[in-house]
């Protein structure tokens, strides 16, 4: 066989292979059926939308939200439950590790609704954390839980009633009508998120019938973004007054009385008949009036047609002995 024929025989298969390869290349260059691409894009967009919804609703990181959706088969409701369960576990773990570290900073929360008012104290380790919105939301939850407890007490009020809750009692209160668990559970979640030891220290509540009025004051007040009648600060006072009539000026009078209680730190109410005791006086009505030391508080109140019958004063981080004396 000649060389020419030998070369031809060798080239023919290669030419066909090239033609076949070209044909395959042209086929592969054709777009895939559009329904497959649409389905993939739709699925991707749906997953991203779920991720954004879960992130906005819970506030947890994108990584944790993505893991929750993957774990729960992209079931949004189950993913939210899973996230809270994991955060709760982490919170309890951190709470156990941080327990015993001093928590002297924090906030006093004041909440008033109708004929009831509550003061609560929640402590943390640093003033920096006390300014964090998540910590402030915890104080709000504690105040609301205390208010619900106060309103659940079916008292037949002929006079005012006052009560206190210590740390253990406060921790055991329900978290609220729209939340599972107790305030202690909310505390663990906050510790897990913020990484500081925190304490639900104490709470006080007051309820009054017709003929009484609750004056209130918080020093360094910051109004809560969630509750229009919630105030946060470092000092707080409730002053219970008996009055024959309800009038607009009582709000301003109640604020001034609360301001005096915060500033002068009385230990008892005393009587209008008591002799003035000067700067060291601890009886409220015999103390020099904070805004006009030339008269006593009793002399300031008497012409107003109001009788001061009791008060509560909270100072954030005060010693246990002082808190028990209150």
Secondary structure by P-SEA (a helix, b strand, c coil): ccaaaaaaaaaaaaaaaaaaaaaaaaaaaccccaaaaaaaaaaaaaaaaaaaaaaaaccccaaaaaaaaaaacccaaaaaaaaaaaaaaaaaaaaaaaccccccccbbbbbbcccbbbbbbbbcccccccccaaaaaaaaaaaaaaaaaaaaccccccbbbbbcccaaaaaaccccccccccaaaaaaaaaaaacbbbbcccbbbbbbcccbbbbbccccbbbbccccccccccccbbbbbbbcccccaaaaaaaaaaaaaaaacccccccccccccccccccccccccccccccccccccccccccccccccccccccaaaaaac
